Amino acid sequence: LHVQEFAENLYKEGLTDTTIRIYLTLIKVILNYASKMNYVTYHIHPFVLFKMPECNIRDLDLSVDELKSIRDTMFLKSSLSITRDIFMLTYYLGGINLRDLLAYNFKDKNYMRYVRHKTRNSKKGENEIVFTLQSEAKAIINKYLARDGYLKFGKYSSYRQIYSLIFRHIDKVTRLSEINKKVTYYSARKTFAQHGYNLGIQIEKIEYCIGHSMKNNRPIFNYIKIMQEHADKVFREILDQLL
């Protein structure tokens, strides 16, 4: 009853199904952990009869032409140019998370080798992503590369400032690029994956490039391993669409 009442109050506050689902999922995770550690005992789990709100599938990906429009639009304000450059660099690096992008040291490197911050403590086994930096990515990296090897975007230095910059300006970047659809920072990641899928690239290879959890229970994983050589071919094939 408490869970149901809480959900009803969230609806009354005008929150979306997706937001409410996130809140309730986090609560469920906490309760499951408490039960697993024997902090609490339930004869009937609080969520046993509760139906989670449906997770809406967001149509956030861009077509090749729309992405090229964002890439090629000239912006008068530096804040808009920086927002566009970060968005495009994210796409060129396989939809990399902003936190991982800012934490990576590019000094004297022509490749990326990292473990996603989002999954490093939750995924088991091999979860490192390795791929060669393509020329499109290197052009933007060199533009903002500081002496210490990290990316510096003018007066926007901290993760919070850069995230806020993107959140505030991505809509204007989209409008000035003459794109009439909802675009978020996540669209760069979604678009990279969709473009790869549209080309008929194996889902396992796309999953590796974007650092998505590959399902190890698939029989094929008993025989093959996705490596940098495969990833480099995927990146080149996807980015060649923009030439």
N, C-alpha and C positions, 0 to 999 in steps of 0.2 A: 504493500500500500504506500509506503514511503517513496519507493522508486517511482511508482505511477503518479503520485501527487507531485513529485519533483518535476517529472517530465511535463505534466500538465501546466505547471507554473512557468516552465521555460517556454512553452508554446504561447502562453498568455503574454509573455514579454516580447513576443514577436520574433524569436530566434528561428532560424531555418532548420529543416530536418537534419541537414549535414552537421550543423553546429551542435544540435541536441544529441545527435548520435555520438559525436566526439566526447562530449561531457559524460554521457552515460557509459561509454566504453571505458573511459579512464576510471570511473567509479567501480565498474565491474572488475577491472584489472586489480585495483587495490583490494577489493573483497576477496578475489581469488588468491592473491598473495597472502593475505591475512589468514585465510583458511588453510593454505598450504603450509604455513609456518606455525599452525596451531595457535594463533593468537585468538581466533574465534572458531566456533563450531556451529554449523547450520544443519538442522534436520531437513530443512527445505531452503534451497538457495534463494536469496532475495530476487534474483532475475529469472527464476525458473518459468514464470508465467508471463514475463514482460516481453513484448515484441518490440525490438529495436526499430526506430524509424528507418525507412528505406534510404540507402545511400545513392544520392543523385549522381548520375554520370554526367560530368561537365564537358561540354563541347568547347574545349579551349584551344584546340590545335589550329594551326594556320596552314594554308595551302602554300605551295612553293612560291607562287607569285606574290602572295601576301607577305611572306617572310622576306622576299627580295625587295618589296616595297619599303619595309621597315629598314632594311640594310641600306638602301640607296637614298632615302630621304635626307635632305640637308636641314639641319636644325640650327637656328640662330642662337639659342641659349645653350650654354655648356651643360647645364643640368639635364637637358633633354638628350644631348649627344652622349653623355656619360651613361644615362639610363639605357639608351639604345645599344651602346657598345657592350654593356654588361649583359643585356638580354641576348645579343648575338653571340657573345663569347660563351655564354651558358649553353646555347644551342651547339656551337662548334665543339664544346667539350662534353657532348653527350648528355646535356641536361643536368650538369653538375649542380649540387646544392650550393647556395651562396656561402654558407659557413665553410664548406670544404674549399671553395674557390679562394676565399680570403686567407685561409690557413695554409695554402700550398706555397712552397718556396720554388719559384721558377728559375732561380739563378743557375746559369750554365746547364740548363736541361732542355732537351728537345722531346721530352716525353712526360707523361703523368703516371705516377704510381701512388695510389692512395687507397684507403679504406673509408667508406662513407661514414661520416660522423653519426648519421642517423641510425646506422645499423651495426656499428662496430662492437657494441656490447650485447647485441641480441642475436646476431647471426652466428651460426656455428660453422666451422670448417673454413674452406678457402673463400675469402670474400674480398680479396684485393683486386683492384681494377688497374690495368696497365694498358696504355696505348700511346702511340706517337702523336705529338702535337702537329696538327696539320697547318699549312701555311696561313689559312684564314684565321685560325686561332692565334698563331704567333704574331700576326700583324697587330692585333688588338693588345695582346700581352706586352709586346715591346713598347706600345704607346703609353702604357701605364706602369711599366716595370720600374720599381725603385732600386736603389743600390743594394739594399738588403735582400733582394730577390722576391719581395712580396709586391702585390698590386696596390697602388695608391691612386685614388680617384680624386685628385685635387683636395679640396677642403673636407671632403667626405672620407673619413679615415676609419671609423669604428664600424663594426657589423651593424649596430643599431642605426647609425646615420645612413649607411648605404641601403639598408633594407627600407628605411623610411623614404629615401630618395626614389627608389624604384616604385614603392607603393603609391607615392604621390604623383608620379609623372608618367607611369606606363600608359594610362588612359590617353593623355595628351599626345604621347608619341604615336599611339595607335591612330588617333583621329587625324593627326597631321600626315600620317602615312596613307590616309584615305582608306582605312580598314573599318568597316562597320560591323564589328562584333566585339564581344567581351574578350579581353586579353589580360592575362596576369603574368607574373614572373614565371609561374609554373607552366605557362604555355610553351616556353622554350623547351622544357623537358618533354612535355606531351607531344610537341610537334616533331622533335627528333625521333621519338619512338614511332610515331604515326608514319613519318616519311620512310623510315626503314621498313615498316610493315607493308606500306604501299608498293615498295620495290620488290617485295617477295623475299626479303632477307629472313633467315631462320629466326624465330622468336628467341631461341636460346642465346643467339649472338647479340641480339638487341638488348636482352636482359643483362648480359654481361657488360655491355658498353655503358648502360645507364646505371649500373650497380643495383639492379632490381634482384630480388630473391629468386634464384633459379630453383625449380622444384627438383630436388635430388632423387625423388622417388620415381622420376621418369626413367624407364629402362635404358634409354640412350645414354644416360649419365654413367652407366656402368662401363661404357666403352670409350667415351670421348672426353676431352677437356678443352674448354674455350681458352685460347691464348692470345697474346698480343698480336700475333700475325693475323689472326682472324679479325680482331677488333680493328686493326688498321685498315683492312679491306672494307669493313662495314662503314667506318668513318668516311673513307674516300668515296665510296659509292653514294652515300647519302649527301655529302657536301658537293659532289659533282653536279647535283641537280640545280644548284644555285649559279652555276657558271653561265 
